[in-house]
Amino acid sequence: MKVEEPFSPDLIEGKYYLTPERFAQLIGMGDRLIVVQRWIDLGEVPSRIIGGQLLVDLSALLKQADSAK
């Protein structure tokens, strides 16, 4: 019998994207989306446009944070 492994993504090596709204919720700033949007506009939070939609590049953000250590 095959046992399924739980999904455990490698966020740094993979490519993972979030909407700005979801990213704001995850960092506890769901009520301050305008601040998160400003960070994106300033390039402080990496983002990509995919299929015409602006998405936060979570993988790039984690790499950026890791290199800042």
PyMOL Python script that loads the backbone (N, CA, C, O; Angstrom):
from pymol import cmd

cmd.read_pdbstr("""\
ATOM      1  N   MET A   1       0.839  -1.185   0.000  1.00  0.00           N
ATOM      2  CA  MET A   1       0.000   0.000   0.000  1.00  0.00           C
ATOM      3  C   MET A   1       0.884   1.248   0.000  1.00  0.00           C
ATOM      4  O   MET A   1       1.796   1.376   0.817  1.00  0.00           O
ATOM      5  N   LYS A   2       0.606   2.144  -0.908  1.00  0.00           N
ATOM      6  CA  LYS A   2       1.395   3.373  -1.021  1.00  0.00           C
ATOM      7  C   LYS A   2       0.863   4.423  -0.053  1.00  0.00           C
ATOM      8  O   LYS A   2      -0.340   4.673   0.023  1.00  0.00           O
ATOM      9  N   VAL A   3       1.787   5.026   0.681  1.00  0.00           N
ATOM     10  CA  VAL A   3       1.425   6.087   1.620  1.00  0.00           C
ATOM     11  C   VAL A   3       1.758   7.418   0.969  1.00  0.00           C
ATOM     12  O   VAL A   3       2.880   7.632   0.511  1.00  0.00           O
ATOM     13  N   GLU A   4       0.788   8.300   0.929  1.00  0.00           N
ATOM     14  CA  GLU A   4       1.023   9.615   0.337  1.00  0.00           C
ATOM     15  C   GLU A   4       1.790  10.501   1.302  1.00  0.00           C
ATOM     16  O   GLU A   4       1.478  10.582   2.490  1.00  0.00           O
ATOM     17  N   GLU A   5       2.791  11.154   0.765  1.00  0.00           N
ATOM     18  CA  GLU A   5       3.558  12.112   1.547  1.00  0.00           C
ATOM     19  C   GLU A   5       2.804  13.434   1.567  1.00  0.00           C
ATOM     20  O   GLU A   5       2.202  13.814   0.563  1.00  0.00           O
ATOM     21  N   PRO A   6       2.828  14.140   2.694  1.00  0.00           N
ATOM     22  CA  PRO A   6       2.171  15.451   2.719  1.00  0.00           C
ATOM     23  C   PRO A   6       2.906  16.419   1.798  1.00  0.00           C
ATOM     24  O   PRO A   6       4.120  16.327   1.616  1.00  0.00           O
ATOM     25  N   PHE A   7       2.156  17.338   1.227  1.00  0.00           N
ATOM     26  CA  PHE A   7       2.747  18.345   0.349  1.00  0.00           C
ATOM     27  C   PHE A   7       3.612  19.278   1.176  1.00  0.00           C
ATOM     28  O   PHE A   7       3.127  19.944   2.091  1.00  0.00           O
ATOM     29  N   SER A   8       4.878  19.321   0.853  1.00  0.00           N
ATOM     30  CA  SER A   8       5.817  20.189   1.556  1.00  0.00           C
ATOM     31  C   SER A   8       6.692  20.873   0.512  1.00  0.00           C
ATOM     32  O   SER A   8       7.766  20.371   0.183  1.00  0.00           O
ATOM     33  N   PRO A   9       6.248  22.004  -0.007  1.00  0.00           N
ATOM     34  CA  PRO A   9       6.987  22.645  -1.095  1.00  0.00           C
ATOM     35  C   PRO A   9       8.306  23.238  -0.635  1.00  0.00           C
ATOM     36  O   PRO A   9       8.445  23.700   0.497  1.00  0.00           O
ATOM     37  N   ASP A  10       9.253  23.212  -1.529  1.00  0.00           N
ATOM     38  CA  ASP A  10      10.514  23.906  -1.308  1.00  0.00           C
ATOM     39  C   ASP A  10      10.304  25.314  -1.842  1.00  0.00           C
ATOM     40  O   ASP A  10      10.461  25.560  -3.038  1.00  0.00           O
ATOM     41  N   LEU A  11       9.952  26.227  -0.966  1.00  0.00           N
ATOM     42  CA  LEU A  11       9.558  27.565  -1.397  1.00  0.00           C
ATOM     43  C   LEU A  11      10.691  28.361  -2.015  1.00  0.00           C
ATOM     44  O   LEU A  11      10.447  29.254  -2.826  1.00  0.00           O
ATOM     45  N   ILE A  12      11.925  28.054  -1.647  1.00  0.00           N
ATOM     46  CA  ILE A  12      13.035  28.825  -2.199  1.00  0.00           C
ATOM     47  C   ILE A  12      13.384  28.334  -3.604  1.00  0.00           C
ATOM     48  O   ILE A  12      13.658  29.148  -4.486  1.00  0.00           O
ATOM     49  N   GLU A  13      13.379  27.032  -3.824  1.00  0.00           N
ATOM     50  CA  GLU A  13      13.761  26.488  -5.129  1.00  0.00           C
ATOM     51  C   GLU A  13      12.603  26.451  -6.119  1.00  0.00           C
ATOM     52  O   GLU A  13      12.828  26.457  -7.329  1.00  0.00           O
ATOM     53  N   GLY A  14      11.380  26.413  -5.627  1.00  0.00           N
ATOM     54  CA  GLY A  14      10.216  26.369  -6.511  1.00  0.00           C
ATOM     55  C   GLY A  14       9.796  27.769  -6.926  1.00  0.00           C
ATOM     56  O   GLY A  14      10.469  28.753  -6.619  1.00  0.00           O
ATOM     57  N   LYS A  15       8.697  27.840  -7.614  1.00  0.00           N
ATOM     58  CA  LYS A  15       8.118  29.126  -8.005  1.00  0.00           C
ATOM     59  C   LYS A  15       6.721  29.202  -7.415  1.00  0.00           C
ATOM     60  O   LYS A  15       5.834  28.442  -7.802  1.00  0.00           O
ATOM     61  N   TYR A  16       6.530  30.104  -6.494  1.00  0.00           N
ATOM     62  CA  TYR A  16       5.248  30.248  -5.818  1.00  0.00           C
ATOM     63  C   TYR A  16       4.835  31.709  -5.833  1.00  0.00           C
ATOM     64  O   TYR A  16       5.618  32.598  -5.498  1.00  0.00           O
ATOM     65  N   TYR A  17       3.597  31.940  -6.227  1.00  0.00           N
ATOM     66  CA  TYR A  17       3.084  33.291  -6.378  1.00  0.00           C
ATOM     67  C   TYR A  17       1.785  33.440  -5.598  1.00  0.00           C
ATOM     68  O   TYR A  17       0.998  32.501  -5.484  1.00  0.00           O
ATOM     69  N   LEU A  18       1.579  34.641  -5.065  1.00  0.00           N
ATOM     70  CA  LEU A  18       0.365  34.964  -4.317  1.00  0.00           C
ATOM     71  C   LEU A  18      -0.195  36.277  -4.828  1.00  0.00           C
ATOM     72  O   LEU A  18       0.548  37.140  -5.294  1.00  0.00           O
ATOM     73  N   THR A  19      -1.500  36.425  -4.738  1.00  0.00           N
ATOM     74  CA  THR A  19      -2.073  37.734  -5.030  1.00  0.00           C
ATOM     75  C   THR A  19      -1.627  38.688  -3.923  1.00  0.00           C
ATOM     76  O   THR A  19      -1.354  38.245  -2.808  1.00  0.00           O
ATOM     77  N   PRO A  20      -1.550  39.975  -4.208  1.00  0.00           N
ATOM     78  CA  PRO A  20      -1.202  40.925  -3.151  1.00  0.00           C
ATOM     79  C   PRO A  20      -2.158  40.830  -1.958  1.00  0.00           C
ATOM     80  O   PRO A  20      -1.741  40.995  -0.812  1.00  0.00           O
ATOM     81  N   GLU A  21      -3.427  40.566  -2.225  1.00  0.00           N
ATOM     82  CA  GLU A  21      -4.412  40.459  -1.139  1.00  0.00           C
ATOM     83  C   GLU A  21      -4.093  39.277  -0.230  1.00  0.00           C
ATOM     84  O   GLU A  21      -4.131  39.401   0.995  1.00  0.00           O
ATOM     85  N   ARG A  22      -3.780  38.130  -0.831  1.00  0.00           N
ATOM     86  CA  ARG A  22      -3.462  36.935  -0.033  1.00  0.00           C
ATOM     87  C   ARG A  22      -2.152  37.131   0.717  1.00  0.00           C
ATOM     88  O   ARG A  22      -2.041  36.741   1.879  1.00  0.00           O
ATOM     89  N   PHE A  23      -1.169  37.725   0.072  1.00  0.00           N
ATOM     90  CA  PHE A  23       0.105  37.992   0.731  1.00  0.00           C
ATOM     91  C   PHE A  23      -0.109  38.900   1.942  1.00  0.00           C
ATOM     92  O   PHE A  23       0.445  38.650   3.013  1.00  0.00           O
ATOM     93  N   ALA A  24      -0.906  39.947   1.773  1.00  0.00           N
ATOM     94  CA  ALA A  24      -1.199  40.865   2.880  1.00  0.00           C
ATOM     95  C   ALA A  24      -1.859  40.118   4.035  1.00  0.00           C
ATOM     96  O   ALA A  24      -1.526  40.358   5.195  1.00  0.00           O
ATOM     97  N   GLN A  25      -2.785  39.220   3.733  1.00  0.00           N
ATOM     98  CA  GLN A  25      -3.437  38.429   4.784  1.00  0.00           C
ATOM     99  C   GLN A  25      -2.424  37.560   5.517  1.00  0.00           C
ATOM    100  O   GLN A  25      -2.447  37.477   6.745  1.00  0.00           O
ATOM    101  N   LEU A  26      -1.538  36.915   4.770  1.00  0.00           N
ATOM    102  CA  LEU A  26      -0.567  36.006   5.382  1.00  0.00           C
ATOM    103  C   LEU A  26       0.415  36.714   6.301  1.00  0.00           C
ATOM    104  O   LEU A  26       0.890  36.121   7.269  1.00  0.00           O
ATOM    105  N   ILE A  27       0.724  37.965   6.014  1.00  0.00           N
ATOM    106  CA  ILE A  27       1.663  38.692   6.877  1.00  0.00           C
ATOM    107  C   ILE A  27       0.944  39.547   7.916  1.00  0.00           C
ATOM    108  O   ILE A  27       1.564  40.367   8.593  1.00  0.00           O
ATOM    109  N   GLY A  28      -0.358  39.352   8.037  1.00  0.00           N
ATOM    110  CA  GLY A  28      -1.126  40.060   9.060  1.00  0.00           C
ATOM    111  C   GLY A  28      -1.456  41.497   8.720  1.00  0.00           C
ATOM    112  O   GLY A  28      -1.724  42.306   9.608  1.00  0.00           O
ATOM    113  N   MET A  29      -1.439  41.818   7.436  1.00  0.00           N
ATOM    114  CA  MET A  29      -1.733  43.189   7.017  1.00  0.00           C
ATOM    115  C   MET A  29      -2.903  43.236   6.049  1.00  0.00           C
ATOM    116  O   MET A  29      -2.955  44.096   5.170  1.00  0.00           O
ATOM    117  N   GLY A  30      -3.840  42.313   6.211  1.00  0.00           N
ATOM    118  CA  GLY A  30      -4.994  42.257   5.331  1.00  0.00           C
ATOM    119  C   GLY A  30      -5.806  43.535   5.326  1.00  0.00           C
ATOM    120  O   GLY A  30      -6.466  43.856   4.338  1.00  0.00           O
ATOM    121  N   ASP A  31      -5.758  44.264   6.430  1.00  0.00           N
ATOM    122  CA  ASP A  31      -6.503  45.526   6.525  1.00  0.00           C
ATOM    123  C   ASP A  31      -5.675  46.722   6.048  1.00  0.00           C
ATOM    124  O   ASP A  31      -6.155  47.855   6.071  1.00  0.00           O
ATOM    125  N   ARG A  32      -4.438  46.474   5.618  1.00  0.00           N
ATOM    126  CA  ARG A  32      -3.556  47.555   5.156  1.00  0.00           C
ATOM    127  C   ARG A  32      -2.976  47.222   3.783  1.00  0.00           C
ATOM    128  O   ARG A  32      -1.776  47.366   3.548  1.00  0.00           O
ATOM    129  N   LEU A  33      -3.833  46.785   2.902  1.00  0.00           N
ATOM    130  CA  LEU A  33      -3.413  46.376   1.562  1.00  0.00           C
ATOM    131  C   LEU A  33      -2.693  47.498   0.822  1.00  0.00           C
ATOM    132  O   LEU A  33      -1.789  47.232   0.029  1.00  0.00           O
ATOM    133  N   ILE A  34      -3.072  48.722   1.064  1.00  0.00           N
ATOM    134  CA  ILE A  34      -2.433  49.849   0.369  1.00  0.00           C
ATOM    135  C   ILE A  34      -0.941  49.937   0.707  1.00  0.00           C
ATOM    136  O   ILE A  34      -0.137  50.337  -0.135  1.00  0.00           O
ATOM    137  N   VAL A  35      -0.573  49.565   1.933  1.00  0.00           N
ATOM    138  CA  VAL A  35       0.843  49.566   2.328  1.00  0.00           C
ATOM    139  C   VAL A  35       1.589  48.475   1.562  1.00  0.00           C
ATOM    140  O   VAL A  35       2.675  48.711   1.032  1.00  0.00           O
ATOM    141  N   VAL A  36       1.007  47.296   1.510  1.00  0.00           N
ATOM    142  CA  VAL A  36       1.617  46.183   0.778  1.00  0.00           C
ATOM    143  C   VAL A  36       1.740  46.540  -0.702  1.00  0.00           C
ATOM    144  O   VAL A  36       2.761  46.248  -1.324  1.00  0.00           O
ATOM    145  N   GLN A  37       0.715  47.164  -1.266  1.00  0.00           N
ATOM    146  CA  GLN A  37       0.759  47.569  -2.670  1.00  0.00           C
ATOM    147  C   GLN A  37       1.886  48.578  -2.900  1.00  0.00           C
ATOM    148  O   GLN A  37       2.554  48.540  -3.934  1.00  0.00           O
ATOM    149  N   ARG A  38       2.091  49.460  -1.956  1.00  0.00           N
ATOM    150  CA  ARG A  38       3.181  50.447  -2.067  1.00  0.00           C
ATOM    151  C   ARG A  38       4.542  49.752  -2.056  1.00  0.00           C
ATOM    152  O   ARG A  38       5.428  50.112  -2.830  1.00  0.00           O
ATOM    153  N   TRP A  39       4.711  48.754  -1.177  1.00  0.00           N
ATOM    154  CA  TRP A  39       5.963  47.983  -1.147  1.00  0.00           C
ATOM    155  C   TRP A  39       6.220  47.324  -2.504  1.00  0.00           C
ATOM    156  O   TRP A  39       7.351  47.297  -2.990  1.00  0.00           O
ATOM    157  N   ILE A  40       5.157  46.796  -3.105  1.00  0.00           N
ATOM    158  CA  ILE A  40       5.279  46.173  -4.422  1.00  0.00           C
ATOM    159  C   ILE A  40       5.676  47.228  -5.451  1.00  0.00           C
ATOM    160  O   ILE A  40       6.583  47.002  -6.252  1.00  0.00           O
ATOM    161  N   ASP A  41       5.004  48.374  -5.434  1.00  0.00           N
ATOM    162  CA  ASP A  41       5.296  49.456  -6.383  1.00  0.00           C
ATOM    163  C   ASP A  41       6.737  49.942  -6.263  1.00  0.00           C
ATOM    164  O   ASP A  41       7.360  50.296  -7.263  1.00  0.00           O
ATOM    165  N   LEU A  42       7.270  49.960  -5.034  1.00  0.00           N
ATOM    166  CA  LEU A  42       8.644  50.410  -4.793  1.00  0.00           C
ATOM    167  C   LEU A  42       9.679  49.324  -5.074  1.00  0.00           C
ATOM    168  O   LEU A  42      10.880  49.595  -5.060  1.00  0.00           O
ATOM    169  N   GLY A  43       9.223  48.099  -5.328  1.00  0.00           N
ATOM    170  CA  GLY A  43      10.141  46.996  -5.590  1.00  0.00           C
ATOM    171  C   GLY A  43      10.672  46.331  -4.341  1.00  0.00           C
ATOM    172  O   GLY A  43      11.557  45.481  -4.427  1.00  0.00           O
ATOM    173  N   GLU A  44      10.153  46.697  -3.183  1.00  0.00           N
ATOM    174  CA  GLU A  44      10.608  46.095  -1.929  1.00  0.00           C
ATOM    175  C   GLU A  44      10.071  44.676  -1.755  1.00  0.00           C
ATOM    176  O   GLU A  44      10.680  43.852  -1.074  1.00  0.00           O
ATOM    177  N   VAL A  45       8.940  44.405  -2.370  1.00  0.00           N
ATOM    178  CA  VAL A  45       8.373  43.055  -2.408  1.00  0.00           C
ATOM    179  C   VAL A  45       8.391  42.635  -3.874  1.00  0.00           C
ATOM    180  O   VAL A  45       7.728  43.260  -4.702  1.00  0.00           O
ATOM    181  N   PRO A  46       9.147  41.575  -4.210  1.00  0.00           N
ATOM    182  CA  PRO A  46       9.236  41.165  -5.610  1.00  0.00           C
ATOM    183  C   PRO A  46       7.890  40.685  -6.152  1.00  0.00           C
ATOM    184  O   PRO A  46       7.121  40.021  -5.457  1.00  0.00           O
ATOM    185  N   SER A  47       7.631  41.031  -7.386  1.00  0.00           N
ATOM    186  CA  SER A  47       6.355  40.650  -7.996  1.00  0.00           C
ATOM    187  C   SER A  47       6.562  40.376  -9.477  1.00  0.00           C
ATOM    188  O   SER A  47       7.586  40.736 -10.057  1.00  0.00           O
ATOM    189  N   ARG A  48       5.580  39.739 -10.069  1.00  0.00           N
ATOM    190  CA  ARG A  48       5.573  39.425 -11.495  1.00  0.00           C
ATOM    191  C   ARG A  48       4.158  39.636 -12.014  1.00  0.00           C
ATOM    192  O   ARG A  48       3.188  39.529 -11.264  1.00  0.00           O
ATOM    193  N   ILE A  49       4.054  39.931 -13.283  1.00  0.00           N
ATOM    194  CA  ILE A  49       2.740  39.953 -13.924  1.00  0.00           C
ATOM    195  C   ILE A  49       2.637  38.663 -14.727  1.00  0.00           C
ATOM    196  O   ILE A  49       3.421  38.416 -15.643  1.00  0.00           O
ATOM    197  N   ILE A  50       1.663  37.856 -14.367  1.00  0.00           N
ATOM    198  CA  ILE A  50       1.447  36.563 -15.022  1.00  0.00           C
ATOM    199  C   ILE A  50      -0.004  36.519 -15.476  1.00  0.00           C
ATOM    200  O   ILE A  50      -0.927  36.662 -14.674  1.00  0.00           O
ATOM    201  N   GLY A  51      -0.185  36.320 -16.760  1.00  0.00           N
ATOM    202  CA  GLY A  51      -1.544  36.288 -17.300  1.00  0.00           C
ATOM    203  C   GLY A  51      -2.302  37.572 -17.063  1.00  0.00           C
ATOM    204  O   GLY A  51      -3.522  37.566 -16.902  1.00  0.00           O
ATOM    205  N   GLY A  52      -1.570  38.682 -17.042  1.00  0.00           N
ATOM    206  CA  GLY A  52      -2.196  39.979 -16.839  1.00  0.00           C
ATOM    207  C   GLY A  52      -2.498  40.313 -15.391  1.00  0.00           C
ATOM    208  O   GLY A  52      -3.078  41.360 -15.104  1.00  0.00           O
ATOM    209  N   GLN A  53      -2.109  39.425 -14.466  1.00  0.00           N
ATOM    210  CA  GLN A  53      -2.394  39.658 -13.046  1.00  0.00           C
ATOM    211  C   GLN A  53      -1.096  39.864 -12.271  1.00  0.00           C
ATOM    212  O   GLN A  53      -0.142  39.104 -12.435  1.00  0.00           O
ATOM    213  N   LEU A  54      -1.063  40.881 -11.437  1.00  0.00           N
ATOM    214  CA  LEU A  54       0.085  41.154 -10.583  1.00  0.00           C
ATOM    215  C   LEU A  54       0.102  40.152  -9.435  1.00  0.00           C
ATOM    216  O   LEU A  54      -0.887  39.995  -8.719  1.00  0.00           O
ATOM    217  N   LEU A  55       1.247  39.468  -9.266  1.00  0.00           N
ATOM    218  CA  LEU A  55       1.391  38.469  -8.214  1.00  0.00           C
ATOM    219  C   LEU A  55       2.691  38.689  -7.456  1.00  0.00           C
ATOM    220  O   LEU A  55       3.704  39.062  -8.048  1.00  0.00           O
ATOM    221  N   VAL A  56       2.664  38.461  -6.158  1.00  0.00           N
ATOM    222  CA  VAL A  56       3.865  38.518  -5.327  1.00  0.00           C
ATOM    223  C   VAL A  56       4.661  37.248  -5.589  1.00  0.00           C
ATOM    224  O   VAL A  56       4.115  36.146  -5.548  1.00  0.00           O
ATOM    225  N   ASP A  57       5.952  37.404  -5.859  1.00  0.00           N
ATOM    226  CA  ASP A  57       6.847  36.271  -6.107  1.00  0.00           C
ATOM    227  C   ASP A  57       7.421  35.835  -4.762  1.00  0.00           C
ATOM    228  O   ASP A  57       8.444  36.351  -4.311  1.00  0.00           O
ATOM    229  N   LEU A  58       6.748  34.879  -4.133  1.00  0.00           N
ATOM    230  CA  LEU A  58       7.137  34.432  -2.797  1.00  0.00           C
ATOM    231  C   LEU A  58       8.519  33.791  -2.796  1.00  0.00           C
ATOM    232  O   LEU A  58       9.283  33.978  -1.849  1.00  0.00           O
ATOM    233  N   SER A  59       8.850  33.044  -3.832  1.00  0.00           N
ATOM    234  CA  SER A  59      10.168  32.409  -3.920  1.00  0.00           C
ATOM    235  C   SER A  59      11.277  33.456  -3.939  1.00  0.00           C
ATOM    236  O   SER A  59      12.273  33.324  -3.228  1.00  0.00           O
ATOM    237  N   ALA A  60      11.105  34.494  -4.749  1.00  0.00           N
ATOM    238  CA  ALA A  60      12.108  35.562  -4.830  1.00  0.00           C
ATOM    239  C   ALA A  60      12.212  36.311  -3.507  1.00  0.00           C
ATOM    240  O   ALA A  60      13.307  36.702  -3.101  1.00  0.00           O
ATOM    241  N   LEU A  61      11.089  36.514  -2.835  1.00  0.00           N
ATOM    242  CA  LEU A  61      11.101  37.204  -1.546  1.00  0.00           C
ATOM    243  C   LEU A  61      11.884  36.401  -0.510  1.00  0.00           C
ATOM    244  O   LEU A  61      12.659  36.968   0.261  1.00  0.00           O
ATOM    245  N   LEU A  62      11.682  35.080  -0.491  1.00  0.00           N
ATOM    246  CA  LEU A  62      12.410  34.239   0.458  1.00  0.00           C
ATOM    247  C   LEU A  62      13.899  34.199   0.145  1.00  0.00           C
ATOM    248  O   LEU A  62      14.722  34.198   1.059  1.00  0.00           O
ATOM    249  N   LYS A  63      14.255  34.167  -1.141  1.00  0.00           N
ATOM    250  CA  LYS A  63      15.672  34.215  -1.524  1.00  0.00           C
ATOM    251  C   LYS A  63      16.292  35.541  -1.096  1.00  0.00           C
ATOM    252  O   LYS A  63      17.419  35.575  -0.601  1.00  0.00           O
ATOM    253  N   GLN A  64      15.552  36.630  -1.289  1.00  0.00           N
ATOM    254  CA  GLN A  64      16.013  37.966  -0.907  1.00  0.00           C
ATOM    255  C   GLN A  64      16.246  38.021   0.599  1.00  0.00           C
ATOM    256  O   GLN A  64      17.261  38.549   1.051  1.00  0.00           O
ATOM    257  N   ALA A  65      15.321  37.484   1.369  1.00  0.00           N
ATOM    258  CA  ALA A  65      15.444  37.484   2.828  1.00  0.00           C
ATOM    259  C   ALA A  65      16.607  36.605   3.269  1.00  0.00           C
ATOM    260  O   ALA A  65      17.329  36.951   4.204  1.00  0.00           O
ATOM    261  N   ASP A  66      16.795  35.466   2.598  1.00  0.00           N
ATOM    262  CA  ASP A  66      17.869  34.545   2.946  1.00  0.00           C
ATOM    263  C   ASP A  66      19.233  35.169   2.667  1.00  0.00           C
ATOM    264  O   ASP A  66      20.169  34.974   3.442  1.00  0.00           O
ATOM    265  N   SER A  67      19.357  35.913   1.578  1.00  0.00           N
ATOM    266  CA  SER A  67      20.637  36.535   1.237  1.00  0.00           C
ATOM    267  C   SER A  67      20.947  37.737   2.123  1.00  0.00           C
ATOM    268  O   SER A  67      22.098  38.168   2.198  1.00  0.00           O
ATOM    269  N   ALA A  68      19.944  38.276   2.785  1.00  0.00           N
ATOM    270  CA  ALA A  68      20.152  39.427   3.665  1.00  0.00           C
ATOM    271  C   ALA A  68      20.702  39.012   5.030  1.00  0.00           C
ATOM    272  O   ALA A  68      21.097  39.864   5.825  1.00  0.00           O
ATOM    273  N   LYS A  69      20.726  37.719   5.298  1.00  0.00           N
ATOM    274  CA  LYS A  69      21.216  37.231   6.605  1.00  0.00           C
ATOM    275  C   LYS A  69      22.697  37.419   6.746  1.00  0.00           C
ATOM    276  O   LYS A  69      23.269  37.065   7.777  1.00  0.00           O
TER     277      LYS A  69
END
""", "prot")
cmd.dss("prot")
cmd.show_as("cartoon", "prot")
cmd.util.cbc("prot")
cmd.orient("prot")
